[in-house]
């Protein structure tokens, strides 16, 4: 179960970045147990809010919610159960949400990263940050495709490595963001929205 959770170095960095940019509103796509959600909620000011999106609350309710309650930050969390794309579309369509968010973290289905990116660019303010998890995919994204196939044994993992490679290339070419690939955990693509 812990393999899918964010790493301690990631959440410490996110907490610091949230404080440095003075973030008040955040979005998390993919919650799982709520470890990174807890770190974000702790870093936000007392009147801050985080929209947390996941297809299920099961792991969160079992593991994260009691800790978030005990930490005294449950009032900051707006948990939305559902597929992320429709929830993000709803947020985009809601008046006052465009440019309202300061920070977003995406740790969900990799096949939809580019779709999430387009929606988050509407929701996150210019100067805000968007972080995407698992963008190095065990280092396989840096290898030529033939070598990556050898380094990543399963077909599913090869497909996910190819998606990560495609996503990284798209972000590098996106002039609306200033990207920085971080070699922490399994790779974090950190983007500052500039347009």
C-alpha positions in Angstrom: 0.0 0.0 0.0 2.8 2.5 0.9 4.3 2.2 -2.6 1.6 4.4 -4.0 2.0 7.1 -1.3 4.1 10.2 -1.8 7.6 10.1 -0.2 8.7 12.1 2.8 11.1 14.3 0.8 8.3 15.2 -1.6 5.8 16.3 1.1 8.5 18.2 3.0 9.3 20.1 -0.2 5.7 20.7 -1.0 5.1 22.1 2.4 8.0 24.5 2.1 6.9 25.6 -1.4 3.3 26.2 -0.2 4.6 28.4 2.5 7.1 30.2 0.2 4.4 31.2 -2.3 1.9 32.1 0.4 -0.6 29.5 -0.9 -4.1 29.6 0.5 -6.0 27.3 -1.9 -4.8 24.0 -3.3 -5.9 21.0 -5.3 -4.8 17.4 -4.9 -5.7 14.9 -7.6 -5.2 11.4 -6.3 -5.4 11.2 -2.5 -4.9 7.5 -1.6 -4.1 7.5 2.2 -3.9 11.3 2.5 -0.2 11.6 3.4 0.5 14.4 1.0 -2.9 15.9 1.7 -2.0 16.1 5.4 1.3 17.9 4.6 -0.5 20.3 2.3 -3.2 21.0 4.9 -0.6 21.6 7.6 1.3 24.1 5.3 -1.8 26.1 4.3 -2.9 28.9 6.6 -5.8 28.2 9.0 -8.3 29.7 6.5 -6.8 27.8 3.6 -8.7 25.1 1.6 -7.7 22.1 -0.3 -9.9 20.3 -2.8 -9.0 16.6 -2.6 -10.1 14.4 -5.5 -10.0 10.6 -5.6 -12.2 7.8 -7.0 -12.5 6.3 -3.5 -12.3 7.4 0.1 -11.6 3.9 1.4 -7.8 4.2 2.1 -8.2 7.8 3.1 -11.0 7.1 5.6 -9.0 4.1 7.0 -5.6 5.8 7.3 -5.5 9.5 6.6 -8.8 11.0 7.9 -8.1 10.1 11.6 -4.7 11.7 11.4 -6.0 14.8 9.6 -8.7 15.1 12.3 -6.1 14.7 15.1 -3.8 17.3 13.4 -6.7 19.8 13.5 -6.8 20.5 9.8 -9.9 18.6 8.7 -11.7 21.9 8.2 -9.4 22.7 5.3 -10.2 19.6 3.3 -13.0 19.5 0.7 -12.9 15.8 -0.4 -14.6 15.0 -3.7 -15.2 11.4 -4.6 -15.2 10.8 -8.3 -13.1 10.6 -11.5 -10.8 13.6 -11.5 -11.6 14.9 -15.0 -15.3 15.6 -14.4 -14.5 17.1 -11.0 -11.9 19.4 -12.5 -14.3 20.3 -15.3 -16.9 21.2 -12.6 -14.3 23.3 -10.8 -13.4 25.1 -14.0 -17.1 25.8 -14.7 -17.7 27.2 -11.3 -17.6 31.0 -11.2 -14.6 32.4 -9.3 -12.4 29.3 -9.6 -10.3 30.3 -12.6 -6.9 31.4 -11.2 -8.1 30.9 -7.6 -5.7 28.1 -6.7 -2.1 28.5 -5.7 -0.8 24.9 -5.7 -1.8 21.6 -7.2 -0.4 18.1 -6.8 -1.2 15.3 -9.2 -0.6 11.7 -8.2 -3.2 9.9 -10.1 -3.7 7.9 -13.4 -0.9 8.8 -15.7 -2.9 8.4 -18.8 -4.8 11.6 -18.0 -1.9 13.8 -16.9 -2.1 16.0 -20.0 -5.9 16.4 -19.5 -5.4 17.3 -15.9 -2.7 19.8 -16.9 -5.0 21.7 -19.3 -7.7 22.0 -16.6 -5.2 22.9 -13.8 -3.8 25.7 -15.9 -7.2 27.3 -15.8 -7.5 26.8 -12.0 -4.0 27.7 -10.8 -3.1 31.4 -10.8 -0.1 32.8 -12.7 2.8 32.3 -10.4 1.2 29.2 -8.8 2.7 25.8 -8.8 1.6 22.4 -10.2 3.5 19.2 -9.2 3.2 15.9 -11.0 4.3 12.7 -9.4 6.1 9.7 -11.0 7.6 11.6 -13.9 10.9 9.7 -14.0 9.3 6.2 -13.8 12.3 4.5 -12.2 14.7 6.4 -14.4 13.4 4.7 -17.5 12.2 7.9 -19.1 15.9 9.0 -19.6 16.8 5.9 -21.5 16.4 5.5 -25.2 13.1 3.6 -25.9 14.9 0.2 -26.7 16.9 0.4 -23.5 13.9 1.5 -21.5 12.0 -1.6 -22.7 14.8 -3.7 -21.2 14.9 -1.7 -18.0 11.1 -1.9 -17.5 10.1 -5.6 -17.6 6.3 -5.5 -17.7 4.2 -4.3 -20.6 2.1 -2.1 -18.3 5.1 -0.4 -16.8 6.6 0.1 -20.3 3.3 1.8 -21.3 3.4 4.0 -18.2 7.1 4.9 -18.8 6.2 5.9 -22.4 3.3 8.0 -21.0 5.7 9.7 -18.6 8.2 10.4 -21.4 5.4 11.8 -23.6 4.1 14.0 -20.7 7.6 15.3 -19.9 8.2 16.3 -23.5 4.8 18.0 -23.7 5.5 20.0 -20.5 9.0 21.0 -21.7 7.3 22.4 -24.8 4.5 24.2 -22.9 5.3 27.9 -22.8 2.5 28.5 -20.2 4.7 26.9 -17.5 8.3 27.0 -16.4 9.1 23.3 -15.7 11.7 21.8 -13.4 12.2 18.0 -13.3 13.1 17.0 -9.7 14.9 13.8 -9.1 13.2 13.1 -5.8 11.1 10.0 -5.1 10.1 8.6 -8.6 10.4 12.1 -10.2 8.4 15.2 -9.7 7.7 17.6 -12.6 7.3 20.9 -10.9 5.7 23.6 -13.0 5.3 27.3 -12.3 2.5 28.8 -14.3 3.8 31.8 -16.2 1.0 32.5 -18.6 
